[in-house]
Amino acid sequence: MTYRRALFPAAVGAVLVTLVLWWAGASAQALRLPGAGTMLDPETAAQLRQLLMPWSYDPPSGMLSGGEYVSLYRAAMQIRYVMVFVLFVAGAVFLLRALPPARGRATATLLAVWTWSLAAGTLATAVSAPWLLASRGRGSFRLLPQLSGVIASGAQVTVVAGLLAAAGTVVVARINTEDVDEPVRRDVPRHAARLSASVGTAVVAVSVIVLSYQSVAAAIQTSPYGTGYLSEPGELLRQWLLLGFWTPPTSTALTDWLLFRLLDALLLVVVWWSLRLLPGLLTRVTVPVMALCGVCATVLGLLVSQLGRIPLTGDVAGWGPLYLLGRLGGGVPAAVTFGTAAGVAAAVVWRVAGGTVDPAEVPVAAKAPESTEGAAEA
Protein backbone atom coordinates (compact mmCIF):
# COMPACT_ATOMS: atom_id res chain seq x y z
CA MET A 1 0.00 0.00 0.00
CA THR A 2 1.35 3.41 -0.96
CA TYR A 3 1.49 6.38 1.40
CA ARG A 4 -1.24 8.12 -0.59
CA ARG A 5 -3.61 5.18 -0.24
CA ALA A 6 -2.79 4.82 3.46
CA LEU A 7 -3.33 8.50 4.23
CA PHE A 8 -7.10 8.55 3.70
CA PRO A 9 -8.04 5.67 6.06
CA ALA A 10 -5.54 6.99 8.61
CA ALA A 11 -7.20 10.42 8.46
CA VAL A 12 -10.64 8.82 8.86
CA GLY A 13 -9.45 6.99 11.95
CA ALA A 14 -7.90 10.17 13.34
CA VAL A 15 -11.17 12.03 12.89
CA LEU A 16 -13.05 9.22 14.63
CA VAL A 17 -10.75 9.07 17.65
CA THR A 18 -10.73 12.87 17.97
CA LEU A 19 -14.52 13.13 17.74
CA VAL A 20 -15.10 10.32 20.25
CA LEU A 21 -12.66 11.90 22.72
CA TRP A 22 -14.27 15.31 22.23
CA TRP A 23 -17.74 13.81 22.76
CA ALA A 24 -16.53 12.07 25.91
CA GLY A 25 -15.09 15.32 27.25
CA ALA A 26 -18.31 17.19 26.49
CA SER A 27 -20.27 14.52 28.36
CA ALA A 28 -18.24 15.20 31.50
CA GLN A 29 -19.84 18.60 31.91
CA ALA A 30 -23.30 17.14 31.25
CA LEU A 31 -22.86 14.84 34.25
CA ARG A 32 -22.85 17.92 36.50
CA LEU A 33 -26.42 18.80 35.56
CA PRO A 34 -29.14 18.02 38.12
CA GLY A 35 -30.93 15.67 35.74
CA ALA A 36 -27.91 13.34 35.59
CA GLY A 37 -28.75 12.08 39.06
CA THR A 38 -32.02 10.59 37.85
CA MET A 39 -30.21 8.21 35.47
CA LEU A 40 -27.03 7.43 37.40
CA ASP A 41 -26.40 7.20 41.11
CA PRO A 42 -24.07 9.90 42.49
CA GLU A 43 -21.10 7.53 42.92
CA THR A 44 -21.30 6.21 39.36
CA ALA A 45 -21.71 9.73 37.97
CA ALA A 46 -18.64 10.90 39.92
CA GLN A 47 -16.54 7.98 38.68
CA LEU A 48 -17.60 8.50 35.09
CA ARG A 49 -16.95 12.24 35.29
CA GLN A 50 -13.47 11.56 36.66
CA LEU A 51 -12.69 9.33 33.68
CA LEU A 52 -14.00 11.84 31.15
CA MET A 53 -12.65 15.11 32.60
CA PRO A 54 -9.12 14.82 31.10
CA TRP A 55 -10.74 15.28 27.67
CA SER A 56 -13.20 18.02 28.62
CA TYR A 57 -12.81 21.24 26.64
CA ASP A 58 -14.70 23.26 29.23
CA PRO A 59 -12.61 24.38 32.23
CA PRO A 60 -13.24 22.54 35.51
CA SER A 61 -15.31 24.27 38.15
CA GLY A 62 -12.37 24.61 40.57
CA MET A 63 -10.18 26.61 38.18
CA LEU A 64 -8.83 29.97 39.31
CA SER A 65 -10.86 32.95 38.12
CA GLY A 66 -9.44 34.97 35.28
CA GLY A 67 -9.61 34.92 31.52
CA GLU A 68 -5.90 34.09 31.20
CA TYR A 69 -6.26 30.79 33.05
CA VAL A 70 -9.28 29.79 31.00
CA SER A 71 -7.44 30.66 27.79
CA LEU A 72 -4.45 28.58 28.85
CA TYR A 73 -6.70 25.62 29.65
CA ARG A 74 -8.48 25.79 26.32
CA ALA A 75 -5.15 26.18 24.52
CA ALA A 76 -3.94 23.04 26.29
CA MET A 77 -6.99 21.08 25.16
CA GLN A 78 -6.67 22.39 21.60
CA ILE A 79 -3.05 21.23 21.53
CA ARG A 80 -4.09 17.88 22.97
CA TYR A 81 -6.75 17.24 20.31
CA VAL A 82 -4.51 18.41 17.47
CA MET A 83 -1.65 16.21 18.66
CA VAL A 84 -3.95 13.18 18.95
CA PHE A 85 -4.99 13.72 15.34
CA VAL A 86 -1.45 14.27 14.05
CA LEU A 87 0.15 11.41 15.99
CA PHE A 88 -2.60 8.97 15.08
CA VAL A 89 -2.28 9.81 11.38
CA ALA A 90 1.52 9.58 11.47
CA GLY A 91 1.54 6.17 13.11
CA ALA A 92 -1.43 4.75 11.22
CA VAL A 93 0.06 5.66 7.83
CA PHE A 94 3.24 3.73 8.61
CA LEU A 95 1.27 0.80 9.99
CA LEU A 96 -1.13 0.59 7.05
CA ARG A 97 1.70 0.78 4.55
CA ALA A 98 3.86 -1.83 6.28
CA LEU A 99 0.98 -3.96 7.57
CA PRO A 100 -1.91 -3.62 5.09
CA PRO A 101 -5.24 -5.12 6.21
CA ALA A 102 -5.18 -7.85 3.57
CA ARG A 103 -6.36 -11.40 4.08
CA GLY A 104 -4.46 -12.89 7.01
CA ARG A 105 -3.31 -9.47 8.19
CA ALA A 106 -6.55 -7.65 9.06
CA THR A 107 -6.60 -8.73 12.72
CA ALA A 108 -2.97 -7.78 13.17
CA THR A 109 -3.60 -4.39 11.57
CA LEU A 110 -6.61 -3.78 13.80
CA LEU A 111 -4.64 -4.58 16.96
CA ALA A 112 -1.68 -2.48 15.81
CA VAL A 113 -3.75 0.61 15.04
CA TRP A 114 -5.74 0.20 18.27
CA THR A 115 -2.67 -0.04 20.48
CA TRP A 116 -1.01 2.82 18.64
CA SER A 117 -4.04 5.02 19.42
CA LEU A 118 -3.30 4.55 23.13
CA ALA A 119 0.30 5.62 22.59
CA ALA A 120 -0.85 8.62 20.54
CA GLY A 121 -3.24 9.69 23.30
CA THR A 122 -0.51 9.41 25.94
CA LEU A 123 1.99 11.39 23.88
CA ALA A 124 -0.62 14.05 23.11
CA THR A 125 -1.36 14.37 26.82
CA ALA A 126 2.34 14.75 27.54
CA VAL A 127 2.77 17.48 24.91
CA SER A 128 -0.20 19.51 26.20
CA ALA A 129 0.70 19.06 29.89
CA PRO A 130 2.77 22.30 30.30
CA TRP A 131 -0.15 24.48 29.19
CA LEU A 132 -2.53 22.58 31.43
CA LEU A 133 -0.27 23.00 34.45
CA ALA A 134 0.14 26.70 33.73
CA SER A 135 -3.65 27.10 33.66
CA ARG A 136 -3.82 25.89 37.27
CA GLY A 137 -1.79 28.87 38.45
CA ARG A 138 0.76 26.81 40.37
CA GLY A 139 2.72 25.10 37.64
CA SER A 140 6.09 25.66 39.31
CA PHE A 141 5.07 23.85 42.52
CA ARG A 142 6.22 20.21 42.35
CA LEU A 143 6.39 20.45 38.59
CA LEU A 144 7.48 16.92 37.76
CA PRO A 145 4.96 15.13 40.04
CA GLN A 146 2.18 17.28 38.57
CA LEU A 147 3.42 16.48 35.08
CA SER A 148 3.33 12.79 35.87
CA GLY A 149 -0.26 13.04 37.10
CA VAL A 150 -1.43 14.84 33.97
CA ILE A 151 0.23 12.31 31.64
CA ALA A 152 -1.37 9.39 33.51
CA SER A 153 -4.89 10.75 33.09
CA GLY A 154 -7.31 10.04 30.26
CA ALA A 155 -5.88 6.73 29.05
CA GLN A 156 -9.02 4.77 29.96
CA VAL A 157 -11.21 6.71 27.54
CA THR A 158 -8.62 6.32 24.81
CA VAL A 159 -8.95 2.53 25.06
CA VAL A 160 -12.56 2.71 23.84
CA ALA A 161 -12.09 5.60 21.42
CA GLY A 162 -9.00 3.96 19.91
CA LEU A 163 -10.81 0.67 19.34
CA LEU A 164 -13.62 2.39 17.44
CA ALA A 165 -11.12 4.41 15.42
CA ALA A 166 -9.04 1.32 14.62
CA ALA A 167 -12.11 -0.55 13.37
CA GLY A 168 -13.06 2.37 11.14
CA THR A 169 -9.50 2.70 9.85
CA VAL A 170 -9.26 -0.97 8.88
CA VAL A 171 -12.67 -1.00 7.17
CA VAL A 172 -11.87 2.08 5.09
CA ALA A 173 -8.41 0.72 4.26
CA ARG A 174 -9.93 -2.56 3.05
CA ILE A 175 -12.37 -0.69 0.81
CA ASN A 176 -9.62 1.60 -0.44
CA THR A 177 -7.42 -1.31 -1.54
CA GLU A 178 -9.97 -3.62 -3.18
CA ASP A 179 -8.47 -2.96 -6.62
CA VAL A 180 -4.91 -3.68 -5.46
CA ASP A 181 -3.29 -7.10 -5.42
CA GLU A 182 -2.98 -8.40 -1.87
CA PRO A 183 0.63 -8.84 -0.73
CA VAL A 184 1.63 -12.43 -0.08
CA ARG A 185 2.99 -13.39 3.32
CA ARG A 186 6.68 -14.12 3.06
CA ASP A 187 8.55 -17.12 4.36
CA VAL A 188 11.15 -15.78 6.77
CA PRO A 189 14.15 -17.48 8.41
CA ARG A 190 12.83 -18.96 11.64
CA HIS A 191 16.10 -18.64 13.50
CA ALA A 192 16.44 -14.94 12.71
CA ALA A 193 12.79 -14.27 13.59
CA ARG A 194 13.04 -16.08 16.92
CA LEU A 195 16.36 -14.50 17.79
CA SER A 196 15.13 -10.96 17.05
CA ALA A 197 11.92 -11.58 19.01
CA SER A 198 13.91 -12.92 21.97
CA VAL A 199 16.22 -9.90 22.03
CA GLY A 200 13.28 -7.48 21.81
CA THR A 201 11.45 -9.32 24.58
CA ALA A 202 14.58 -9.21 26.74
CA VAL A 203 14.55 -5.41 26.44
CA VAL A 204 10.95 -5.30 27.70
CA ALA A 205 11.83 -7.79 30.45
CA VAL A 206 14.32 -5.28 31.85
CA SER A 207 11.36 -3.11 32.82
CA VAL A 208 8.97 -5.90 33.80
CA ILE A 209 11.42 -7.94 35.89
CA VAL A 210 14.44 -5.82 36.85
CA LEU A 211 13.21 -2.24 37.20
CA SER A 212 9.82 -3.27 38.61
CA TYR A 213 11.34 -5.25 41.47
CA GLN A 214 10.51 -3.72 44.85
CA SER A 215 13.95 -2.45 45.86
CA VAL A 216 14.80 -1.12 42.38
CA ALA A 217 11.38 0.52 41.94
CA ALA A 218 11.69 2.12 45.38
CA ALA A 219 15.09 3.53 44.46
CA ILE A 220 13.62 5.02 41.28
CA GLN A 221 10.59 6.40 43.13
CA THR A 222 12.76 8.12 45.75
CA SER A 223 15.38 9.33 43.30
CA PRO A 224 17.22 12.30 44.90
CA TYR A 225 18.40 13.75 41.59
CA GLY A 226 17.12 17.09 40.39
CA THR A 227 16.77 20.48 42.03
CA GLY A 228 14.43 23.43 41.71
CA TYR A 229 11.77 22.88 39.08
CA LEU A 230 13.24 19.44 38.34
CA SER A 231 13.08 18.18 41.91
CA GLU A 232 11.21 14.99 42.87
CA PRO A 233 11.63 13.24 39.50
CA GLY A 234 10.90 9.77 40.94
CA GLU A 235 7.22 9.61 39.99
CA LEU A 236 7.89 10.72 36.42
CA LEU A 237 10.79 8.27 36.05
CA ARG A 238 8.65 5.44 37.40
CA GLN A 239 5.92 6.28 34.93
CA TRP A 240 8.21 6.10 31.90
CA LEU A 241 10.39 3.20 33.05
CA LEU A 242 8.23 0.70 34.98
CA LEU A 243 5.77 -1.65 33.30
CA GLY A 244 4.77 -3.20 36.62
CA PHE A 245 5.47 -3.35 40.33
CA TRP A 246 6.01 -6.49 42.32
CA THR A 247 7.04 -7.41 45.85
CA PRO A 248 8.84 -10.42 47.32
CA PRO A 249 6.63 -13.40 48.26
CA THR A 250 7.03 -12.63 51.98
CA SER A 251 4.67 -9.65 51.74
CA THR A 252 1.61 -11.56 50.55
CA ALA A 253 0.32 -15.09 49.92
CA LEU A 254 2.64 -17.14 47.75
CA THR A 255 -0.16 -18.23 45.41
CA ASP A 256 -1.24 -14.65 44.74
CA TRP A 257 2.35 -13.65 44.13
CA LEU A 258 2.81 -16.49 41.65
CA LEU A 259 -0.40 -15.55 39.82
CA PHE A 260 0.78 -11.98 39.37
CA ARG A 261 4.15 -13.22 38.13
CA LEU A 262 2.37 -15.45 35.62
CA LEU A 263 0.62 -12.34 34.30
CA ASP A 264 3.98 -10.63 33.92
CA ALA A 265 5.15 -13.69 32.00
CA LEU A 266 2.00 -13.46 29.87
CA LEU A 267 2.93 -9.88 28.96
CA LEU A 268 6.35 -11.07 27.78
CA VAL A 269 4.82 -13.98 25.87
CA VAL A 270 2.51 -11.61 23.97
CA VAL A 271 5.45 -9.35 23.15
CA TRP A 272 7.61 -12.27 21.99
CA TRP A 273 4.88 -13.79 19.84
CA SER A 274 4.06 -10.42 18.26
CA LEU A 275 7.71 -9.70 17.43
CA ARG A 276 8.09 -13.26 16.14
CA LEU A 277 5.22 -12.84 13.65
CA LEU A 278 6.07 -9.32 12.51
CA PRO A 279 8.81 -10.15 9.94
CA GLY A 280 6.38 -12.39 8.05
CA LEU A 281 3.47 -9.95 8.30
CA LEU A 282 5.29 -6.76 7.35
CA THR A 283 5.79 -5.94 3.70
CA ARG A 284 9.25 -4.68 4.58
CA VAL A 285 11.18 -4.86 7.84
CA THR A 286 12.74 -1.48 8.64
CA VAL A 287 13.93 0.07 11.88
CA PRO A 288 11.21 2.81 12.07
CA VAL A 289 8.41 0.32 11.37
CA MET A 290 9.78 -2.19 13.88
CA ALA A 291 10.11 0.55 16.50
CA LEU A 292 6.48 1.51 15.93
CA CYS A 293 5.34 -2.12 16.00
CA GLY A 294 7.41 -2.71 19.13
CA VAL A 295 5.36 -0.06 20.91
CA CYS A 296 2.15 -1.67 19.67
CA ALA A 297 3.28 -5.14 20.80
CA THR A 298 4.21 -3.89 24.27
CA VAL A 299 0.94 -2.00 24.71
CA LEU A 300 -0.98 -5.11 23.59
CA GLY A 301 0.86 -7.26 26.12
CA LEU A 302 0.16 -4.65 28.79
CA LEU A 303 -3.57 -4.69 28.04
CA VAL A 304 -3.70 -8.49 28.14
CA SER A 305 -1.88 -8.48 31.47
CA GLN A 306 -4.22 -5.83 32.89
CA LEU A 307 -7.27 -7.84 31.84
CA GLY A 308 -5.84 -10.84 33.64
CA ARG A 309 -5.26 -8.84 36.80
CA ILE A 310 -8.88 -7.74 37.11
CA PRO A 311 -10.16 -10.98 38.72
CA LEU A 312 -7.25 -10.89 41.18
CA THR A 313 -7.70 -7.31 42.41
CA GLY A 314 -11.41 -6.89 43.09
CA ASP A 315 -14.74 -8.38 43.97
CA VAL A 316 -16.32 -10.17 41.02
CA ALA A 317 -19.80 -9.15 42.17
CA GLY A 318 -18.87 -5.48 41.80
CA TRP A 319 -17.73 -5.70 38.20
CA GLY A 320 -19.17 -3.31 35.68
CA PRO A 321 -18.15 -1.29 32.61
CA LEU A 322 -16.62 1.48 34.70
CA TYR A 323 -14.79 -1.03 36.91
CA LEU A 324 -13.25 -2.76 33.89
CA LEU A 325 -12.47 0.46 32.04
CA GLY A 326 -10.83 2.04 35.07
CA ARG A 327 -8.22 -0.73 35.23
CA LEU A 328 -7.10 -0.52 31.61
CA GLY A 329 -4.74 1.88 29.90
CA GLY A 330 -2.11 2.31 32.62
CA GLY A 331 1.61 1.93 31.96
CA VAL A 332 1.49 3.19 28.37
CA PRO A 333 4.38 5.70 28.84
CA ALA A 334 6.73 2.88 29.88
CA ALA A 335 5.41 0.78 27.00
CA VAL A 336 6.35 3.59 24.62
CA THR A 337 9.86 3.78 26.08
CA PHE A 338 10.69 0.09 26.13
CA GLY A 339 8.55 -0.84 23.13
CA THR A 340 10.54 1.56 20.96
CA ALA A 341 13.82 0.15 22.27
CA ALA A 342 12.58 -3.41 21.81
CA GLY A 343 11.52 -2.77 18.22
CA VAL A 344 14.83 -1.15 17.32
CA ALA A 345 16.80 -3.98 18.96
CA ALA A 346 14.70 -6.61 17.18
CA ALA A 347 15.20 -4.90 13.80
CA VAL A 348 18.97 -4.69 14.27
CA VAL A 349 19.24 -8.34 15.31
CA TRP A 350 16.99 -9.33 12.41
CA ARG A 351 19.37 -7.75 9.94
CA VAL A 352 22.53 -9.05 11.60
CA ALA A 353 21.10 -12.58 11.71
CA GLY A 354 20.43 -12.53 7.97
CA GLY A 355 16.72 -11.99 8.15
CA THR A 356 16.74 -9.55 5.23
CA VAL A 357 17.56 -12.37 2.82
CA ASP A 358 14.47 -14.06 1.39
CA PRO A 359 15.08 -17.80 1.77
CA ALA A 360 12.81 -18.54 -1.18
CA GLU A 361 15.25 -16.79 -3.50
CA VAL A 362 18.41 -18.55 -2.34
CA PRO A 363 17.75 -22.00 -3.93
CA VAL A 364 16.79 -20.42 -7.25
CA ALA A 365 19.99 -18.36 -7.40
CA ALA A 366 22.07 -21.35 -6.36
CA LYS A 367 20.55 -23.74 -8.89
CA ALA A 368 20.80 -21.44 -11.90
CA PRO A 369 24.58 -21.82 -12.43
CA GLU A 370 24.32 -25.62 -11.97
CA SER A 371 21.68 -25.97 -14.65
CA THR A 372 23.76 -23.81 -17.00
CA GLU A 373 26.85 -25.92 -16.43
CA GLY A 374 24.86 -29.11 -17.01
CA ALA A 375 23.57 -27.79 -20.30
CA ALA A 376 27.09 -26.84 -21.39
CA GLU A 377 28.42 -30.31 -20.60
CA ALA A 378 25.62 -31.94 -22.54
C-alpha positions, -999 to 999 in steps of 0.1 A, spaced: 0 0 0 14 34 -10 15 64 14 -12 81 -6 -36 52 -2 -28 48 35 -33 85 42 -71 85 37 -80 57 61 -55 70 86 -72 104 85 -106 88 89 -95 70 120 -79 102 133 -112 120 129 -131 92 146 -108 91 176 -107 129 180 -145 131 177 -151 103 203 -127 119 227 -143 153 222 -177 138 228 -165 121 259 -151 153 272 -183 172 265 -203 145 284 -182 152 315 -198 186 319 -233 171 313 -229 148 342 -228 179 365 -264 188 356 -291 180 381 -309 157 357 -279 133 356 -287 121 391 -320 106 379 -302 82 355 -270 74 374 -264 72 411 -241 99 425 -211 75 429 -213 62 394 -217 97 380 -186 109 399 -165 80 387 -176 85 351 -170 122 353 -135 116 367 -127 93 337 -140 118 312 -126 151 326 -91 148 311 -107 153 277 -132 180 286 -128 212 266 -147 233 292 -126 244 322 -132 225 355 -153 243 382 -124 246 406 -102 266 382 -88 300 393 -109 329 381 -94 350 353 -96 349 315 -59 341 312 -63 308 331 -93 298 310 -74 307 278 -44 286 289 -67 256 296 -85 258 263 -52 262 245 -39 230 263 -70 211 252 -67 224 216 -31 212 215 -41 179 230 -67 172 203 -45 184 175 -17 162 187 -39 132 189 -50 137 153 -15 143 140 2 114 160 -26 90 151 -23 98 114 15 96 115 15 62 131 -14 47 112 1 57 78 32 37 86 13 8 100 -11 6 70 17 8 45 39 -18 63 10 -40 76 -19 -36 51 -52 -51 62 -52 -79 36 -64 -114 41 -45 -129 70 -33 -95 82 -66 -77 91 -66 -87 127 -30 -78 132 -36 -44 116 -66 -38 138 -46 -46 170 -17 -25 158 -38 6 150 -57 2 183 -27 0 205 -10 28 186 -40 50 194 -33 46 231 3 56 226 -8 86 205 -32 97 233 -5 94 259 20 114 239 -6 141 231 -14 144 268 23 147 275 28 175 249 -2 195 262 7 191 299 28 223 303 -2 245 292 -25 226 314 -3 230 345 1 267 337 -37 271 337 -38 259 373 -18 289 385 8 268 404 27 251 376 61 257 393 51 239 425 62 202 424 64 205 386 75 169 378 50 151 400 22 173 386 34 165 351 33 128 359 -3 130 371 -14 148 340 2 123 316 -14 94 335 -49 107 331 -73 100 303 -59 67 290 -90 48 300 -112 67 275 -86 63 248 -90 25 251 -126 27 238 -121 56 214 -90 40 199 -108 7 193 -136 24 174 -111 44 154 -90 13 146 -121 -5 134 -131 24 111 -95 27 98 -93 -10 89 -127 -10 72 -119 21 51 -84 7 43 -99 -26 31 -124 -7 8 -96 16 -4 -74 -13 -15 -100 -36 -32 -85 -30 -66 -49 -37 -55 -33 -71 -54 -30 -84 -19 6 -88 -7 16 -124 -1 30 -134 33 67 -141 31 85 -171 44 112 -158 68 142 -175 84 128 -190 116 161 -186 135 164 -149 127 128 -143 136 130 -161 169 164 -145 178 151 -110 170 119 -116 190 139 -129 220 162 -99 220 133 -75 218 114 -93 246 146 -92 267 145 -54 264 109 -53 277 118 -78 304 143 -53 319 114 -31 328 90 -59 338 114 -79 359 144 -58 368 132 -22 372 98 -33 386 113 -52 415 105 -37 449 139 -24 459 148 -11 424 114 5 419 117 21 454 151 35 445 136 50 413 106 64 431 128 81 458 154 93 433 172 123 449 184 138 416 171 171 404 168 205 420 144 234 417 118 229 391 132 194 383 131 182 419 112 150 429 116 132 395 109 98 409 72 96 400 79 107 364 108 83 361 87 54 374 59 63 349 82 61 319 104 32 331 82 7 350 58 -16 333 48 -32 366 55 -34 403 60 -65 423 70 -74 458 88 -104 473 66 -134 483 70 -126 520 47 -96 517 16 -116 505 3 -151 499 26 -171 477 -2 -182 454 -12 -147 447 23 -136 441 28 -165 417 -4 -155 398 8 -120 394 42 -132 381 24 -154 356 6 -123 343 40 -106 339 51 -137 320 20 -135 299 29 -99 290 63 -111 278 48 -140 259 25 -116 240 54 -93 232 76 -123 220 49 -138 198 41 -104 183 77 -97 174 81 -133 161 52 -128 137 61 -93 125 88 -102 99 64 -124 81 35 -100 83 53 -68 73 58 -59 37 93 -47 46 112 -49 78 127 -15 86 139 1 119 112 28 121 84 3 114 98 -22 139 101 5 165 65 15 159 53 -21 160 74 -27 191 54 -1 209 22 -17 197 33 -51 208 42 -39 243 9 -20 247 -10 -51 236 9 -73 261 2 -47 288 -36 -47 280 -37 -85 281 -19 -85 315 -42 -58 329 -73 -78 318 -58 -108 336 -53 -88 368 -89 -77 371 -102 -110 387 -73 -109 412 -77 -73 424 -114 -69 431 -147 -84 440 -163 -102 410 -198 -92 422 -189 -55 418 -177 -57 382 -192 -33 357 -181 -13 326 -166 15 347 -148 -10 369 -133 -28 339 -125 5 320 -108 20 351 -82 -7 352 -71 -5 316 -47 19 299 -21 23 326 16 19 320 15 32 284 44 57 288 67 29 299 54 8 270 63 36 246 99 38 261 107 1 261 85 -8 231 105 16 210 138 2 223 126 -34 218 115 -28 182 148 -11 173 168 -40 190 147 -66 172 152 -49 138 190 -47 143 192 -83 153 170 -93 124 194 -77 99 225 -91 116 211 -126 117 204 -125 80 167 -120 81 167 -96 52 176 -124 28 145 -141 14 151 -178 18 128 -185 -12 152 -168 -35 184 -186 -23 178 -220 -39 168 -204 -72 200 -184 -74 221 -214 -64 205 -237 -89 208 -214 -119 246 -218 -124 243 -256 -120 217 -260 -147 238 -238 -170 268 -259 -164 249 -291 -170 236 -278 -203 271 -268 -214 284 -303 -206 256 -319 -225 
